[in-house]
Amino acid sequence: MKRPAAPPSSAIAVLACLFACALLAAPAGAAATYQKESESEFRQQLAAGQIREATINKRIRTVRVVLRDGSRKLARYAPKQEPRVRAELKAKHVKVSVLTSEQAKAEVAKGHVHHKLRYIVGGIVLGVIVIAGGVLLYNRRRLRD
């Protein structure tokens, strides 16, 4: 006995749901990414005069560096060394900016929010897949009877 095929409208609805979930899961916008580097590499670039500008985050002890060629680097420094790092950068005539405590908190929190959003979007996608599978299974059994 030949079973009737599922109506194409349910297949189209499932594909539309999956497409919408894929759009939600895609990152909204790629922020500028910084390549991590060691403190020795940072010192070499500073000595060679390759650094165009730097942003210091005291909260997590990092220096975001933009080189003259446009590449972006992220270096960490030891605890309580921020005044020394800032003085070295200014001695080489590098444009230095230090994040305020509110800006630093927001930057740290921004990374955590993105991480949480991944889990939320993943849960939504999983829920849509389960619901779509249940609808297809229900329609298949109903058509068989």
N, C-alpha and C positions, 0 to 999 in steps of 0.2 A: 504494500500500500504506500502510495506516495504522499509524503507530508507536505502541506502547503508552506511556502516560504514566509518568513516574517515580513510584514508590510514594510516597504521602504521608508515610510515616515519615521518608524521607531529607530531604524539604523541611522537616518539623517539626524535625528534628535540626539542620539548617543555621540555621533561624530561632532556635532555642534558643542555638546557639553565638554567633550575632551579637548576640543580646540580652545574653548574659553578657559579651561583649566591650564592649558599650556601657556596661554597669554598671561595668566595671573602668576604663574610660576617663574616666568622670565624676569630677570632683574629690570627694575624701572629705568635705571640709568647707570652707566658705569662711571663711578667716581674716579678721580685721578688715583692711580695705584702707585705706591712707593715700594721700590725694591729694597729689601733689608740688606744692610751692610754692617761690617764690623767697625769697631772704633778705630782700628789701625787704617782701614780703607778711608774712613772719614778724615783722619789726620793727613793722609797722603794727598787727598783732594784739596784739603785746606792749604797745605804747604805749596801745592802746585798752582793755587789760585783758580781752581776750576769751579768753585762755588759762587753762584750768583746771588742767591738769597736763602735764608734759613728761618724756620719757625720752631721755636722751642716750646715743648709741652712739659711743664714742671711736674705735673701730676703723675705722668707715666714715664718721666725721664727720657724723652725722645727728642731728636732733632730731625725735622723734615727738611731735606736739602734739595734745592733745585740747582742743577749744574748748568754751566754755560751752554752745553749742547742740548739742553731741554730735558734731559732725563731726571727722574726723581728718585731720591734715595731716602732711606729711613735709618738713622743710627741711634743707638742707645748710649747713654753715658752713665757713669757710676753715681751712686747717691751723693748728694751735697756737692756736686761738681758743676752745677748750672752756672754760677758766676764765672768760673774759669772758662767754660765753653763759650759763654757769651762774650767774654773779654777777648778770647782768641779769634772769634769770628769778626768782631768789630776791629781788631787790629789789622785784619786782612781786608778791611773795607767791604765787608759783606753786609747786605741789608738784613737786619735781624729783627724779628718780631717775636714777642713772648705772649703766649695765650693767657688770657685772664682765667681765673679759677672757674668762672661760669662757662667760658668757651671750652676749657679742658674737660669739664664734666660733660658737656654736651657731646664732645667728640668721642669720649669714652662710651657714653650711653648709646651713641649712634651705632657703634659696632654691635652692641648687645641687642638693639631693636631689630637690626637686620637678621641676626641669628634667630630671634624669636619668630620673626615673620616667616622664615623658611619652614619652621615646624607648623605654623598655622596654615600656610598655603598647602603644605604636604598633607595635613589632615583633611583639608577641604577637598583636595584632589582625590584622596583615598575614599572619602565619603561619596563623592560623585561617581566614582568607578563602581562602588558597591551598589549604589542606587540604580545606576544604569544596568548593571548586571542583573539585579533583581527584576527590573522592568522587562528586560529581554527574556529572562527565564519565565516570568509570569505570562508574557505574551505567547511564548512558545508552548507552554502547557495549555493555555486557553485555546489556541488554534488546533492543538492535537485532539482535544475533546470534541 
